[in-house]
């Protein structure tokens, strides 16, 4: 099985870039620990109900890049080399730094996804703000290669390591998207925070609750 150390070491070798080991909003590591409620927000938690959840970056891209390198033999049985070689191995560290700076300066609250993936970031956000949410999974930015690679390996890309992904809470969704677009950063509005603690994921007519994500992602050997 692959654990968090595998991801850290493999990414360092593949990307030859600094590993973003800390949540920019908290100074804590990216693992989801029992009772970790994220940074304090000065008593404004309830006032954030109804505010928009905005994401920049692509779900699971960094983790899928690791599996792409580790599982080429399996993947090449299903996809052509020409297709897989187009897979982006660089999550865009320059863009990530600009994204974090923007979210620090403009969001009501933000969290970096990291090892817990998009689902981990949503879970921590909900815990930190003591609010629930409704998120449309179809709105979560994700590359088709990531989906196909993880489908082949029977893994969930939304729980997968996601360097470069930042989620934040904003008052004005349209204005935020325009500002991020002007910076050349991919972004989408995923949904809104809600009163209560229900963490609802919707996909078309289906709804389900987000369970507490695993501390780190494991995938059985193929």
Order of alpha helices (4+ residues) and beta strands (2+ residues): alpha-beta-alpha-alpha-alpha-alpha-beta-alpha-beta-alpha-beta-alpha-beta-beta-beta
